[in-house]
Amino acid sequence: MAAANQRASGMRGAANGAKASSSGTRLQVVDDEQRFSDELPEYMEHRWGLADAGFDYNVVAVFGSQSTGKSTLLNRLFGTKFDVMDEGNRQQTTRGIWGDRGSDAMPVLILDVEGTDGRERGENQDFERKSALFSLAIAEVLIVNMWETMVGLYNGANMGLLKTVMEVNLQLFGGRREGRTLLHFVIRDHVSPTPLESLAATLRKDMDRIWAGLSRPAGLDDAQLGDYFDLKFSSLPHKLLQPERFEQAALVLRRQFTDHGSRDYVFRAGYKRGVPADGFAHYARAVWEKVVSNKDLDLPTQQELLAQYRCDEIAAAALGPFREALEPLRPRVGAGEIVDGLGKAARGARAQALGSFDEQAARYHAGVYERKRAAFVQTLDGELHSLALNQVKNALSWAGERFAGESHKALEAAAAAAGAEGGEVAAEHSFSAVVGGVRQRVAAWFGAVVADLEIEDAAWTLGPEIKHMNAMLDAATDKLRAAEMDRALEQLRQGAQDTLGETIGEQLGSPGAAMWASVMGGFDAASARADAQLQRRMDLAEVRDAAQRRQLEQRLHRGVWEDAVAALREETTDQMVLLKLRGALEERFRYDDAGLPRVWRPSDDIDAQFGQARAAAQALLPLLTKIDTSASRVLPDPIAAGAGSFFPAGFAAERSLALISGSRARELAKRFGREADALYLEAKRAMVTTQNHVPAWVLVLLVVLGWNEAMVILFNPLYLVLVAMLGGAAAVLHQLRLWGPVLRAVNGMLSMANDHVHELLVEAVHRTEPVAAQGPGSAAGAPARRAARRVRAAEDIELEPLGSSGLAGGSASGSGSGSASGSGSSSSLRLQDGTDPQ
C-alpha cells in the first residue's frame, strides 16, 4: 500500500513523467511502473490532432488476457501500428497502456491495454485491476477480447476481474456517471459449430450473474446492468486456419466503427463522457490518480503479500545455484555435442533447488507457497526442458546421419554379396534385414539418450521427440527403400536387355515371316523372368502397399519395353535395313538352293530369277517398319487398349511401335532399288562376257586380209613397240575394268577444250569494231548492221561438248561389254535462235 501511494505521488511530478514512444504516433500513456505520461497533451494537440475536435471524438479501449491478439485486432480495425506478439517467441508484448489515433483521419483515440493473466506479472494483479478500471471509466467502447474456448469459464474469461472493476467503478463513478459504456465482446478463433447467439447468451448470463453479486453503494440498490453498460457481441474466425474468412469478418467489424450510416455503428451519443478533447489529457490523468489511490483494489492480505515477497526472494536465491550447476553444460549442448550424464546432472540440480526452496518457503502462507512453488517448478522445468530439447535435437541429427550412413554401407555390401551369388539376394542380405538391423541399433541408442533426460515428476515428457525420431527414421527408410527399388529395377532391366539383345540381333539378322513371333516370345520370357525377380525383391524390401507394388511393376514393364524398342531401332537404321535387304537379295539371286554361287549361262532366265529375288527382298521392308505385338501373351492387343494396366498411366506405348516412317521407307526402297539394279547389271555383264565367242572363219579372214599389215608391224620395230604398248595398256584397263573412269576423264578434258575454244571465239568477235551507222537508208549502214549482228551472234554462241554423245555411248558399251567402243562427235557451232553464224 505504501509503495502504491508512493508511486501515485511520484507520478504527479513532471520529472517522473512516463516515457513516450518514439515509434510513429504511439504513446505509452501509462508505463508498467504505473507512471502517467506528461506528453499526452502534446500528443493530443500535435501528433494526433484531436485537441480541436471538441466533443467530436471517441475513445476505444481493449481488455483481455495476454497473447489473445488484442493489438492485432486494434491494428486491423483502426489501422494503428501497435506492437504485436512474435509467434516464434510467445511472451508479453504490450506493457502498460499505449495510445494512438486511428488511421484515415478517424477522430478515435485507441488505448491498447496490457493483457491480464500474464506470466511476467504472475500473481501480482494490481496493475491489471487498475488498468481495467481506468479503461472502463474513460472509454466509450470497451472491447472485451477473448477466445471462443474462454466462453463459459470464470477465471479464463476474466469474469472475476470484471466483477472487481465493475464493483469499484460503481463506488468511484456510479453516482455521477456521464454516460453508459458499451462492452463489445469480440470472440476470437470462432471455429466450432456453436452459433454466435448461443455464445452471446452464455456471456449475458455471466454478466447478469456478476451484476447480481456486486456490492453496490448506497442509493444504487435498484440499479440495473443496462443503466451503465450495453452489451454487444461479434466473432472472428481463426486467423491462421481461416485467414481469408478472418480478414472478411474483420472488415465487417471495422465498418461498425467507421460507417456512420450502419445500424451496427457503435459510437452512440449515449456513450459520450462530455469531456472536450482539449481537456481529455487532464481528465484521464485525474481518473488514473483516483484509480491508483483507491485501496479497494489492494485485495491481497498483508500475510499473503509477505508470503509472495519472501517466496519470490527464496526462489531467486535457489535459482542461482541451479543455473550455475548447468552453466558449463549449456555451451557443449549448444555446440551440437551429446553430453553424457546430462540427465543426471539436471535432476540433481533440480532436486537441490527445490529442496532449498521448500526448506525456507514452506513456513509462509500455504496458498501462496503452493502457487509460488508451482511457478518455481515451472521455471526450473522450463529451463531443463530447453536444455533437454537441445540434447534431443543433437541426438536426432546424429541418429539420422548414422542411420543413413550405416544403411547405405550395409546395402552396398549386400548388393556386392548378391552379385557374387549370381544376382540372387539372400534373406540375410535383404533390405528389411539390413535396414531393420541398423534401425534397431539407432533406435536403442536414441532411446537411451531420451531415458537419461526424463524427469519423473516434471510437467513435460520427451514422448513427442521419440515419435519425431520414429517419423524421421520412417522417412529415411522410405527414401532408402525407393533407392533400393530403383537399383533393383535397373538391374532387372539390364538383365532383360542382355537376353532380349541376343534374341533381337539373331531374329532381325535374318528377317522373315516368323521374326516378330520369336521376338515377342523372347520379350514375354524376359518380362516374366523380370516380374518374378521383382516380386521377390519387393517382398524382401517389405513393399506391402498394393498400389506401390503395381507402380513398380509398371515401371519395370515400361523399362523392359523401352529397352526392347531401343534395340529394335538400332537394328532398323538405314544402313542396317539396306544391309539386310541386300543380303536377302544376294542370298536368293547369287546362290542357288544348295547354297552354291551361281554361274550365269546364256540358257539361264536371269530376269525371272532377279525379279523373284528382288520381290522377296522388298517384301521384308514392310516387316521392319512396325513392331508386330500380336504374338505376345503379356502385351495387350491392340497395345493401346491395355496400356493403363500393363504400362504406367500416361505412357503412350502405341507411339513406339513404328520403327520406320512412311517417307523413310519409300526412300529406303529407292536406295535398295538402285543397289539391286547395280547387282543386276553386274550379273548381265558376267553373262555377256561368257557370250563373247569369235567364230573361226572370222579369225581366218582376219589372218588373210591382215597378213601384210601384220608383217609390216612385225618387221618394223617402231610399230611393233607402239602396238605392244597400246595393247598392254588396253589389256590392263580391260582387266581392271577401268574403261569407264578413263572415258570419263577423256570426256572431261574434251569439255575443258570446248570451253576454251568458246572463250577464244568470243574474245575474237569482241575485238572486231563495228562501223557506225550513217543513216537508215545509207549504204554505209549495211556493213555496220552486219557487224553488229556478228557481235550479237558471237555473244550467243553456244558450243556443245566435244564427243559427249559418243563418249556416253562408249561408256555404256564399255561398262556392259568390257571394251571401249565409241566415237566422239565434232563440236558444232550454232546460234541460240537456230541460225547459222555464217
Order of alpha helices (4+ residues) and beta strands (2+ residues): alpha-beta-beta-alpha-beta-beta-alpha-beta-alpha-beta-alpha-alpha-beta-alpha-alpha-alpha-alpha-alpha-alpha-alpha-alpha-alpha-alpha-alpha-alpha-alpha-alpha-alpha-alpha-alpha-alpha-alpha-alpha-beta-alpha-beta
